[in-house]
Amino acid sequence: MKGIDLLEFDDDGFLVDPMRWDRLLAEQIAGTDGIGLLQDGHWAVIQLLRDHYFRYGALLPASHVCRMNELDAECVAGLFHNMREAWRIAGLPNPGEEAKSYM
């Protein structure tokens, strides 16, 4: 088990090395951040964010995440409070200042 305290996070709370992420870490971050137990909708969003990041190296707009998962248009806000939190729980690195302003 990696444990959240054994991994490196940047000053904004993003995991530095996304390859060190696993589902247990996601659960730990979600619990620490008050999201609670991750359900199927959470996992669908997390997987899509990770797939898109590793394929394109970029942030996917929240509305696309919801539409692609056939979820309500506000799914990210409903499940994670905001895209920044979803991105953190997905174990993805800091997307940069401009992207964070849209999260």
C-alpha positions as CSV (number, residue, x, y, z in Angstrom):
1,M,0.0,0.0,0.0
2,K,1.4,3.4,-1.0
3,G,-0.3,5.5,1.5
4,I,-1.1,9.1,0.9
5,D,1.7,10.4,3.2
6,L,4.4,8.5,1.2
7,L,3.8,10.2,-2.1
8,E,4.9,13.6,-3.4
9,F,2.3,16.3,-3.9
10,D,3.0,19.8,-5.2
11,D,2.1,23.0,-3.3
12,D,-1.4,22.9,-4.9
13,G,-2.1,19.4,-3.7
14,F,-1.6,17.6,-7.1
15,L,0.2,14.3,-7.3
16,V,3.6,14.9,-8.9
17,D,3.9,11.4,-10.5
18,P,0.5,10.2,-11.9
19,M,2.0,6.8,-12.5
20,R,2.1,6.2,-8.7
21,W,-1.7,6.6,-8.5
22,D,-4.0,3.7,-7.8
23,R,-7.6,3.2,-6.7
24,L,-6.7,3.1,-3.0
25,L,-5.0,6.4,-3.2
26,A,-8.1,7.9,-4.9
27,E,-10.2,6.6,-2.0
28,Q,-7.8,8.1,0.5
29,I,-7.7,11.5,-1.2
30,A,-11.5,11.5,-1.5
31,G,-11.9,10.7,2.2
32,T,-9.4,13.3,3.2
33,D,-11.1,15.9,1.1
34,G,-14.6,15.1,2.3
35,I,-15.9,13.6,-0.9
36,G,-16.7,10.3,0.8
37,L,-16.9,6.8,-0.7
38,L,-16.3,6.8,-4.4
39,Q,-19.2,5.3,-6.4
40,D,-19.6,4.1,-10.0
41,G,-20.2,7.7,-11.3
42,H,-17.0,8.9,-9.6
43,W,-15.0,6.1,-11.1
44,A,-16.4,6.7,-14.6
45,V,-15.3,10.4,-14.4
46,I,-11.9,9.5,-12.9
47,Q,-11.2,6.9,-15.6
48,L,-12.2,9.3,-18.4
49,L,-10.0,12.0,-17.0
50,R,-7.0,9.7,-16.7
51,D,-7.5,8.2,-20.2
52,H,-7.8,11.7,-21.7
53,Y,-4.8,13.0,-19.9
54,F,-2.5,10.1,-20.9
55,R,-3.7,10.2,-24.5
56,Y,-3.7,14.0,-25.0
57,G,-1.8,15.5,-22.0
58,A,-4.7,17.9,-21.4
59,L,-7.7,18.7,-19.3
60,L,-11.1,17.7,-20.6
61,P,-13.9,20.2,-20.0
62,A,-16.3,19.1,-17.3
63,S,-19.3,19.3,-19.6
64,H,-17.6,16.8,-22.0
65,V,-16.8,14.5,-19.1
66,C,-20.4,14.4,-18.1
67,R,-21.7,14.0,-21.6
68,M,-19.3,11.2,-22.5
69,N,-20.4,9.3,-19.4
70,E,-24.1,9.9,-20.2
71,L,-24.4,11.7,-16.8
72,D,-26.1,15.0,-15.8
73,A,-24.5,18.1,-17.3
74,E,-23.4,19.1,-13.7
75,C,-22.0,15.7,-12.8
76,V,-18.5,16.8,-11.9
77,A,-19.9,19.5,-9.5
78,G,-22.3,17.0,-8.0
79,L,-19.8,14.2,-7.5
80,F,-16.6,16.1,-6.7
81,H,-17.6,19.8,-6.0
82,N,-15.4,20.9,-9.0
83,M,-13.1,19.7,-11.7
84,R,-10.0,20.6,-9.6
85,E,-11.1,18.0,-7.0
86,A,-11.9,15.4,-9.6
87,W,-8.4,16.0,-11.2
88,R,-6.7,15.6,-7.8
89,I,-8.6,12.4,-6.9
90,A,-7.7,11.1,-10.4
91,G,-4.1,11.5,-9.4
92,L,-3.2,13.8,-12.2
93,P,-0.4,16.4,-12.1
94,N,-0.8,20.1,-11.8
95,P,-2.4,21.2,-15.1
96,G,-0.9,24.7,-14.9
97,E,-2.2,28.1,-13.9
98,E,-4.4,28.7,-17.0
99,A,-6.1,25.3,-16.7
100,K,-6.6,25.7,-13.0
101,S,-8.5,29.0,-13.6
102,Y,-11.1,27.0,-15.6
103,M,-11.4,24.2,-13.1
